[in-house]
Structure formats: C-alpha cells, structure tokens
Amino acid sequence: MPLTRAVRIIVGPAMRPLLQIAAAMGLVVSFVVLTVGVTADLLDHEQLRYELSEHYLQEVRAGLEKYRAGFGRYPSAAEGLAALRADPVRCASRDAS
C-alpha cells in the first residue's frame, strides 16, 4: 500500500499535463490521417494517367496537322511518327532535288 501511495504522490501532479500531451498528439495524428486521406483522393493516378495521355495525343495531333500543312500529306506508315520531327523547309528542298 505505501508503494501505491508513493506512486500517486509522484505521478499525480504530472497526470494532467500527460493527458493534455496525449490529447494534443491524438489531434495531430487525426489531422495527419485526414489530410493524407483527402490528398490521396485528389491524386487519383488513373485520372492523372488519362490526362497525361490526352495531352500527349493532342501534341501528336498538332504535329500531324503541322506536317500536313508543310508537306500537303500525312506521313506514311514507313515514315512513322519520327517524320513529325522533320523540318518541312529542309525536307521540301531535299525532295525537290
């Protein structure tokens, strides 16, 4: 019994600050969990992949139209998409000679 009383005398005054620290840590952990959960929903990887591929296709489409404007035709299957990197002026002068 005297040991229990001694523990109460030592721990008693520290109990209130310990409970406050535990409550504060609980609030911080809850905030972090909620923040991570909301952020994870916003960063939907499938949606991001879809938007990136949509952007890539728009770039390819613009390159094809630029190629068609410069050469009057789309690149052949043999030329492939690598032909989109060609300079229309340089290629036109090479084709003419």
ABEGO torsion letter per residue (X at the ends): XAAAAAAAAAAAAAAAAAAAAAAAAAAAAAAAAAAAAAAAAABBAAAAAAAAAAAAAAAAAAAAAAAAAAAGBBBBAAAEAAAAABBAAAAAAAAAX
